[in-house]
Amino acid sequence: METLWTQIQSRLREILPEAEYSVWIATLKGEVEHKNEIPCLTLYARNAHIAKYLRKYGVLFQEATAKVLEMENSALVDVAYETLNTDTTIIKPFSVEDVAKSIATAPSMLATGKNTQLLLPLRYSYEQPIEFKHSFDDFVVGPCNRLAMAAAENIIQDNALSNMLFLSSCSGLGKTHLTQAVGMAMQEKAKNLPLNVAYVSAETFTSQFVQASLSKDFDKFRQRYSLCDMLLLEDVHFFHGKDKTQEMLLSIIKAIHARGGKVVLTSSFAPKDLEGLDSYLASQFQSGFVASIEKPDMETRFNILVEKSKKLGLILPETVAELMAKRIDADVRMLESCLQNVVFRAKVLGTEITEDLVYDVINQVSHAEPCFDLPSIVDMVCKGFGVTRQQLQSNSRCRNNVLARNLAFYLLRKHTDLTLDEIGQGFNRRHSTVIKGISSLEEEVSKESPVGRQLNDMIQKIEKNCGKKKK
């Protein structure tokens, strides 16, 4: 019943971007039959690769068919994928120009009935292919992150245990590294197949959603992400209190999963600690594999230094690596910064890397071994902002007091073993207020605004001098 398929194609053309429709849908042949009183849409593709890829549109095929057949329940529609017998096979890689030409000539090819296959892009996506910086190969594994690493490696498999991964940790411990490693591995795995990967921060996602709201173009925004094979979304705690954005995200995640796609989320907090989220969205976050990354132990820090030094083209003396691993225990980012400073100083001075040189660099980062506890951090924050502890504990909404309080939350979360509840109790606040305060501070710092830069300078100063002890 070719007429029905033509109507179904028309429905699909209304909801898909023109380029995507031309590449994947316009070239198909289809027919609708009733098998045991259940409608079945059978699609005939040029080759097995296309037939396999078409499964990502399964839900859309069902909905369009149900609409044409005037059915209320689209789930009752079956979709089958077949391969046409054709000798026309193109195996060479294609350029963007090839794809553009192929799409442009699609209507004429269909009109003449020529048995010609459209050129398919290696990675079909709404944006340029993502250049990820981090891979699994340069991620140093230890007790602190072994579970997170295993979960990240598993989600890229065809038979993955879960299609959702939630990574949580404090800043600078490797969430972004693993997330990008997943994206890079997925792109490498699908070199000869189209793959749509989206990598975005919660802040950017929210900004794009606001723009879509202003332009009343929700459908385009939803399609941009709903048709992803892999969505990598960082810092989801930024969605705190953003009800409409959460509603859209939940819809997108469900659509991605319905098509067999996968989602990786990161946050500074575990899903159970996130408040201000829609209960259904929070449940969705916890439905997949949840893995946390802890601070690296001495051995892992040592191994990180050895691997990072190799990438810088040098062999770090074992005694030097041990000294740095022992003295720098804040986070991986601080460890890398210290190493880069050591290498730079050695090159500038034209000397070997010795323990004395490392001591000089460490003393620039931290004049003494820091002591991070609640009294020490509060004391440093109060001095930095010119406020009293009573003001931090008060109900004052003065911007200076709020920034100081949020910074104390952030540092206590990062450098102590206090729970969110215990941190909140120190300031007469609930743990949900602590989460909101940390999220607000991280967002301000990430913007690199004047206030964000001042906060970042304050963080570095406090981390350098907090609770100084004699060596």
N, C-alpha and C positions, 0 to 999 in steps of 0.2 A: 504494500500500500504506500506507494511513493508519495502520494499527496499528504499523508500524515507525517512522513519524515520531513517533507518540505516545510510544513507548519511548525514542526518541532525545531528545525533549524532556525526558522524566523524568531521563535521564542528565545533561543540561545543567543542569537545575534543581538537581541535587545539588552541582554545582561552581561555580555562579554565584551572586552575591548576589541576593536575592529581587527587589529593586527593578530591578536590571539585567535579570534574566530576564523580568520583567513587561513592561518597556518594549520590549525587542528581540526576545525569543524567543517569548513566549506568543502574540503576534499573527501569527506566521508560519504559512503553509501549506507543507507539504513532502511530498515523495513520493520513494521509493527505487525505482530501476529498474536493471536490469543491461544495460549497453551493451557489446557485445563481451566478455561475461563479466566486465566490471569494474563494480562497484556505483557508482551515481551518485546522490547526494542533490541533488535540485533544490528550491530554496527560493523561495517566492513572497512578495515584499514589497509593501507598499502603494504605494511610489513608488521612483524611481530613487535618491534620496538614501539611503534606508534600505538598498536593495540594495547600494549601494557601501560603506556603513558596515559591513555584515555581514561583509565580507571579513576584518575584523580577528579574527573568530571562526573563521576557516577551519580552523585546526588543531584547535580544540575540536570542530567539526562532524565532522571526519574521525575523531577518536578516539572520539567518542560513537557514530558509525555503525558503526565497526569493532567496538566492544564489543557492540553489539546484534546484529550479524551474526556475532559470534564469530570475527572475523578477527584474525590475529596482526599483520599489517602495516597500520597505519592509513593509510600513505602511498598505498596502492592504491585508496583511496576518492576519487572525484572529487566536487567540489561545484560546482553551478551556481546562479547567482542570476538570478531572473526578476522582472519587475514585473507586478503585477496590474493589469488595466484597471479603474480606479475614478475617479470624478469627485470623490471626497472628498479635498480638498487643503486643508491649513491652512498659511497662510503668515505669520501674525502671530507676533511674539515671545511667549514664554510665561513666566510667573512660576513661582517654586518651588511656590506653592500650586496652580497649574494642573497641574503635573507630579504632585504628590502626589495630587491628586484623580483624575487620569488613571490612575495606578497602582492606586489603591484601587478604581476601578470596572472595572478590566480583567477580573476573573473574571466579573462579571455580564454584561458585553458579550459575552464569549466564549460564555457559557452560552446567551444568547438568539440568538446567531448574527447580531447586528447588524453591518452593514457600516460600522463606525465606526472611525476612525483614532485611535490614542492620541496625545496631545499629547507632543511630543518636546522635551527641554530643549536650549537652545542649546549648552551645554557639559555633557556628562554626566561627572561625576567623583565620586570617593568623598569628596572634601572640597570646601570652598568654592573658587570660582574664585580663582586666584592673582593678586594685585595686584603685578605687576612694576614696579620703580622705574626701570629703565634700558631704553633702546631703541637701535636702530641709529642713529637720527637724532642723538643726542647723544654718539656715540662718535667721537672725533677720530682719524683714520687717518693713519699715518706709516709710514716704512720698518720700524719696530720691530714693527708689528702688522698690516700690510696683508694678509699671508697668512692670519692668524687671522680677520680680518674677512671676507675672501672665503669662507673655509671655512664660517664661521657663517651667512653669507647663503645659501650654497649648500644647506646641509642642510635648510632649510625648504622647498625646492622639491620639487614632486612627482617630478621626474626627477633628484633629487640624485645626485651622483657616489658618495656613500657614505651609509649609514644610521647611521654611527658617527663622532663627532668627539671628539678628545682634545685639550684645551687645556692647555698647561703654561706656567708663569712663576713668578717670585718674587712675593712678596706685594705687593699694591698696584699692579699693572700692568694690570689690566683683565679678568682671567678672569671674575670675577663679573658685570661689566658685560656682556660678550658673551653669557654664559650666559643672563642674564635677558632680554637683547635677543632671543635666539632664542625664548624662551618667549613674550614679548610678541608677536612677529611671528607665531608659530604661532596664538595665540589670535585675533589680528586677522584672519588669513587665513581662519580657520574660524568666522567670526562666526555664520553661519547653519547650521553643522553641529556636531554634538556632538564634543567633543574632550576627551580625558583627559590632562592634563599633570601630571606629578609633579615637584616641585622640592624637593630635600632634600640635606642635607650627609651625608657619610659617617658622621660622628659620630652624627647623628640616626638614620640608617638602621640603624647597628649597635645603638643603644639600643632601637629598635623590634623588631629581630630578637631581642635578648636577652629582651625582654618576651614575644614570641611563643614563645620557647623555654620560658620559665617556665610559660606558660599552655597549652603543647602545642597551639598554634593556628597551625601553620606554613602551612596551606592558605590561611587568610584573609590572612596577611601576603604570601604569594606572589601571590595574586590581586590584592592591592592595587596591586602594581607591574607584574605580568606583563601586565595588560590596559591598560597605558598606551599612548597613541599617541606620547608623547614623555616620556622620562625624563631629567631634568637632575640630575646627581649631582656635587656639589662635593667636592674634597679627598680623592680616592680613595686617596692615600698613607696615610690613616688606617687602611686595611684591613690594613696590614703586620702579619703574624703572626696575624690573625684568620681561621683556616682555615674554620670553619663558616660565618661570614658571607660569605666569599669564594665558597664553594660555592653558597650561596643566590643571591648576586649573579650568578654565571655562569649559573645556571638561569634567572633572570629576564631577563637580557639576551638569551639565546637565544630565550626565549618571545616577547619583544617583537619581535625581528627576524623570527621566523617569521610573525608577523602583519603584517609590513610597517611596524612602528613604528620610531622612531629614538631614539638615545641620545647625550647630550652629557656628557662627563666632564671634570673639571678636576683639576689636581694641581700641586703646587709642583715636581714633577719629571717629566721625560720618561719614557715607558713603559720605555725601555731601561735607565733608572737605578733603576727600582723593583725592590727585592728583598723577599723575604718574602711573595711572591704565588704563588698556584697557577699553574703553568706554562700551563694552559689559559686561565686568566683573563688572565694577562699577554699571551698570544697574541691574545686577544679585544680587549684594549685597543689593540694595535698593528694590528689588522686594518682599522681605519677610517682616517680622515684625521687625521694628527697635526700640530699646529701649535703653535709656541712664540711667546711674546710677550717681546720684549726690552725693556730700558730705553729710554725715549723719548730721541731726540736733541734738540739745542738747538731746531731748527725745530719739531719736534712739541710740545715743552714750551711753546713760544711760542703755537702754535695752540690748545693746550689752555687756556691762560690766557685767550686772547681769547674762546673759546667759553664758558668757565665764567663770565667776567665779564658776558657778554651775558645769561646766565640770571639773574644777580644784578641785572640792570637797570642796568648802567653800561658805559661805554666806557672801557677801560683804555688810558691813553696808551702809545704804542708803546715809548717809552724805558723806561717802568716795566715793561712786559711783558718786554722784553729783559733788563732787570736781574734780574728774578725768575727767568726761564728759565735764565739763566746761573748764578745762585747756588744755586738749589734743584734739585738733580739726583738726589735719593735715589729717589723714586718719585712716581707721580701723586697718591697720597693726601697726601703731604707738600706737594706743589705746591698742591693744593686747600685744604689747611689754612692755608697761608701766605696765599693769596688771600683767604680768608674773614676772617683776622685783619686784613689790610690794609683791607678794606672796613669791617669793624666799627670799627676805630680811626678811620678817616676820618669815619664817621657820628657817633661819640661826640664827637670833637673839633670836628666841623663844618667840616672843612677839605677841600681837594682832595687827590687821591692824587698825591703827589709822590715823587721819588726818595729824598728825605730820610726821608719817612715809611716807605717800603718798607725802607730800610736799618735803621730802628729795629726794624721787625717781624722782619726777617731776623736781626738780632742777638739777638732773643729766642729764635729757633729755633736759630741756630747762630752763636755769637760769632765764629767764624772759619771759613774754608773747611776742612772736615774732610778728613783724609787716611786713607782706609780701606785698610789692608794688614794682613797677618797679625800682625806685631809690635805695631802700634798697637791693634788690636782685642783681642788677648790681654792686653795691658797694662791696658786699661780694664776688661775683664772680671775680671781678677785683683784690681784695686783695688776693684771693686764688690762682690765676693763675699769678699774677704779671703783669697784662696788664692794659691798660687804656680803658676808655669808647670809646675813639676815635678809638682804635684798634678793639674793638668789632663791631663798626659801619662801619669800613673800608671794602674794598674788599680783604683784606689779606687772603690767604689760608694757612698761617702758621698753623701747626697742633695744637699748643698751643692755638692760637686765635680761631680756629674752635671748639676745645673742650670746651673752655670757653663760646663761643657764644651758642653752643648747650645746655650746662648746664643751661645757663640763660633762654633759650627757655623753657626747661623742668620745671624749678622751677616756672616760670611765668604761665605756663599752669596749673601746679598742684595747686598753692597756691593763684592765683588771679582770678578775674572774667573777665580778659581781653580776647577778642576774638583773634583768630589766626591772623587776619588782624592787630589788634591793637598791638600785640606782634611784628609782623614783622615790622610795621612802626617805632617802637622804635629802630630798628637796620638797617633801610633802606633795609629791605628784604620783599619779597612776602610771603604770608601765606603758599605757597607750600614749601618754603625753611624752614619755621618753622617746618612743619610736617616732612620733611626729616631729619632735625637736631635732633628732639626729637626721631625719630625712630632709628637713628644711635646711639644716646647715650644709649637708652634702650637696644639695641642689644649688645653694648659693655659691659654694666653692667651685662647683663644676662650671658655672656660668662665667667664671673669671671676671666678675664684675669688680668694681673698686672695693666693695664690702667683702666680696669673695676672696680677693687677693689679701686683704687685711686679715681675714680669718685664717687663711692658709699660712701667712707669716706668723700669726699668733700660735697656731698649732705647732709649727716647726720650733718656735722659741720655747714653748712649754715642754715639748718632747725632748729638747736639748738640755733643759735646766731643771726639770721637775724633781724636787726632793733630792738635790745633789748630796751624794755621800763621798767621803774620802776614799781614795783608792787603797 
